[in-house]
Amino acid sequence: MNSSDNRPGQPAEQRARELWHEAAQRIDPATVERLRAARRRALHPPPAPAHRTARWLIPTGAFAVIVLATLMVWRPPHPSARPAQASSATDAGGEFDNELPPDADKADPNLYQNLDFYGWLAASNRRPASR
């Protein structure tokens, strides 16, 4: 005896299957054709429409290139292009620590008297404190 024959709902399942086969034999031809068409549509869906993003890709890329080129050509002037503002900011605040020495015509001539001292000071500032 097979283990599938011992299932409790087996007679009801078999009866339902027989009724289904009987009903399938008595279906009118128009319904059969509609069922076959539905099965075909379900198994073979229509091809997906072409993506619209591909159609917008080239114009969008071209626009981005134009914007980038425009920004590179018409960028605002560099802050060092305005010497009057830069010199007034360094003279007034003294907050900007520049690596370059001041211009010779704008600097105090006394600064150039003790260049050895300033060299020693710069070298001692570079060494880490050993405390």
Summary of the structure (lengths in Angstrom):
residues: 131
radius of gyration: 44.4
end to end distance: 94.2
largest distance: 117.7
contacts: 187
relative contact order: 0.03
helix: 66%
strand: 0%
